[in-house]
Amino acid sequence: MIEFLTIPGVILIAGALLLPFLPAKVRPSLFLVFPLLALIVVFTRPDGYSVTGTLLNYDLVMMEVDALSRIFGIIFSLTAFTAGIYAYHMKELGQQCNALVYAGGALGVTFAGDLLTLVIFWELMAVSSTWLIWARRTKETDGAGMRYLIYHILGGGLLFAGILWHLATTGSLAVETVAREYSVANVLMLLGVCINAAVIPLHTWLADAYPKATVTGSVFMSAFTTKSAVYVLLRMFPGWEVLAWFGAAMAIYGVIYAVICKDIREILAYHIISQVGFMVCGIGIGTEMAQNGATAHAYSHILYKALLFMSTGAVLYATGTSRMVHLGGLFKKMPYVFFLYMVGAVSISGIPLFNGFISKGMTIDAAGYAGNETAMLMLLLASVGTWLSVGLKLPYFTWFDKTDNDIEVKKLPVNMYIAMGIVAFACIFYGLFPGTLYMYLPFEVNYQPYTIYHLVEVIQISLLTFLGFWLLKKKMAPEPIIALDVDWFFRKAAPATRFVFVQKVDAFYDRVEDGILGIARWLTEKFRNPMKWLNPFTKDTNEASSYSPSMEVVMSFILFSFLVFAIVYLL
Amino acid sequence: MKTIHWIILGILFVITLGFEFTVLAGYDSHWWNAIPAFYALFGLVCCYAIVYVAKFIAKNIVNRDFNYYD
């Protein structure tokens, strides 16, 4: 039992259960204790450590530690901690508890040694994160939250169905690499996980919901759902070639949409799809170097993406809007946020000395070393788009461009700056000392990021992309528009679907109900006075009650006949 | 952007070209290493391609008013 309570995911969920009983003042501070406890557990548990239990007839491995789960455990705990600092000023109990359950779910998935434990934590993540969207309490977020939830229920359902099928065919519940064949079980599980990894065309929940989540909620969201899915893909589906192509395609898809979008948080949301594309591509390539690259990139990505969502969240908090058309010229009003944002922006763009450089390069080179030069060039193309949209377009049209923007800017809480500072420091630290990250990777690292070739490559690409941006920036100027995505098909189909599956079904039930009531009414009327049936000469005006003595005789006779018949039959 | 900024960026670019044609002259791990200043060209061409493709998609297919779904 004590061991059960030391599972990192359980620590955070227990924390969420404890928070409502504590005074509001101490809650934000105590929030930070649970991720720290989880971090201590992650660091102190050796490889091969496990916590087991039984549920019904199944032996569960609720926690299992190895190099891969440890590195994801570290970054999930760290992010829950820094996001907790970022949200320190936020006093809303619902958001605090759900954020902890959400982080706990991600940690639970990471350390789950069996598929049943995994799917339980998986579903917990889906439900708790939906709260972080609904917590903004607008009509728009109500709809987005519902679409998000439905998508994740579908994903969770597919995964669970796949797990049950897998159990039925192999008899195994272990979280392990599955045979590389397109069996029903494998395809169902892969589809379920791909929904959470936002693999196109199953990605729209992300671009729909993340920009609409609360300022603090989107920081948590940027870290956990997609990256825990990346972890499961790494664990179960490394080397599935289809993933390499889907990954490369989503890397490009994300950046094209990031150039189209005009909402700063939507741009970042599409960039999650793009960056997760790098990881999915690495997993699909499947060599040790590619898997290391995907893992390292997930680690780096969680850090800089949290920083980017924190700084754009700060802009939203301060100005009340995230639409570029209302922003611009904020440099004098929010200079520190700009510099902190730029640390994240150059990190995601893979600029040398920042943490994106040490992990993105590894993933791209892994594609090249594995002989897949097409995928390598696709990822390089996506890198150009990343620098173009997150590194140049977004900051230019948010902090510069206009000089006459008189938008009111609210003062930011100090804790926001502290959180952004910590994460920015981590981005630079890992960029300068890549060995501190590489030592935790699942396979031995023989990769040197700071080579002259690599530096020349990145600097040339970045410089000329910058030139291109400068010449074409007017084409990317803010406009008051939204960009449709493939969710258009089901959002537009929603009224028709509702008509067929809800209104038509409702009408059918109504008709059946009317019919049954009609029959009941008819029968009641007909049987009000059975004497009319037994004696055709009865007058219509006679009431049944006046016949009661004779009725009793008739009924008694019928009953008696039944009794006699029953006795004769049974004997 | 002031002129000095462009000059700094220009110098940086020339330095990378210098490395490419000296230290990395014999480097050959991909077919494109034979193309001089490939990564610079790649950056510029891709930047133009992404912007124009995105603009085309935006204009003709996906851009709508804010209240489109309302």
Contacts between the chains, C-beta under 8 A, distances in Angstrom:
chain1	res1	chain2	res2	distance
A	255	B	50	6.5
A	256	B	50	6.4
A	256	B	53	6.3
A	256	B	54	5.0
A	256	B	57	6.8
A	257	B	54	7.8
A	259	B	50	5.9
A	259	B	51	6.3
A	259	B	54	3.9
A	259	B	55	8.0
A	260	B	54	5.0
A	260	B	57	6.5
A	260	B	58	4.5
A	260	B	62	6.5
A	260	B	63	7.5
A	368	B	29	7.0
A	368	B	30	6.3
A	373	B	30	6.0
A	373	B	31	7.2
A	376	B	30	7.7
A	380	B	42	6.7
A	380	B	46	7.7
A	381	B	46	5.0
A	381	B	49	7.9
A	381	B	50	7.6
A	384	B	42	7.5
A	384	B	43	5.7
A	384	B	46	4.1
A	384	B	47	5.8
A	384	B	50	6.6
A	385	B	46	7.5
A	385	B	50	4.9
A	388	B	47	5.8
A	388	B	50	6.3
A	388	B	51	7.4
A	452	B	19	5.6
A	452	B	23	5.5
A	452	B	24	6.4
A	453	B	24	5.7
A	453	B	27	5.9
A	455	B	16	7.7
A	455	B	19	8.0
A	456	B	16	4.7
A	456	B	19	5.2
A	456	B	20	5.6
A	456	B	24	6.5
A	456	B	39	7.0
A	457	B	39	4.8
A	458	B	39	8.0
A	459	B	12	6.5
A	459	B	13	7.7
A	459	B	16	5.0
A	460	B	13	7.1
A	460	B	16	5.2
A	460	B	20	8.0
A	460	B	37	6.8
A	460	B	39	3.9
A	460	B	40	4.1
A	460	B	42	8.0
A	460	B	43	6.3
A	461	B	39	5.0
A	461	B	40	7.3
A	461	B	42	6.3
A	461	B	43	3.9
A	462	B	43	6.9
A	463	B	9	5.8
A	463	B	12	6.5
A	463	B	13	5.1
A	463	B	16	7.7
A	463	B	40	7.0
A	463	B	43	7.1
A	464	B	13	7.9
A	464	B	40	4.7
A	464	B	41	7.4
A	464	B	42	7.9
A	464	B	43	3.6
A	464	B	44	4.1
A	464	B	47	7.1
A	465	B	43	4.4
A	465	B	44	7.2
A	465	B	46	7.4
A	465	B	47	4.6
A	466	B	9	7.1
A	467	B	44	6.5
A	467	B	47	7.9
A	468	B	43	7.1
A	468	B	44	5.2
A	468	B	47	3.1
A	468	B	48	5.8
A	468	B	51	7.3
A	469	B	47	6.5
A	470	B	1	6.9
A	472	B	47	7.3
A	472	B	48	7.0
A	472	B	51	4.8
A	475	B	51	5.6
A	475	B	52	8.0
A	475	B	55	5.5
A	476	B	51	6.8
A	479	B	63	7.6
A	480	B	65	7.6
A	480	B	66	6.2
A	481	B	58	7.8
A	481	B	63	4.6
A	481	B	64	6.4
A	481	B	65	6.8
A	481	B	66	7.3
A	482	B	63	7.7
A	482	B	64	5.7
A	482	B	65	7.4
A	482	B	66	5.9
A	482	B	68	6.2
A	483	B	58	6.5
A	483	B	62	4.5
A	483	B	63	6.1
A	483	B	64	7.7
A	484	B	61	7.4
A	484	B	62	4.4
A	484	B	63	7.8
A	484	B	64	5.9
A	484	B	68	7.5
A	485	B	62	7.2
A	491	B	69	6.3
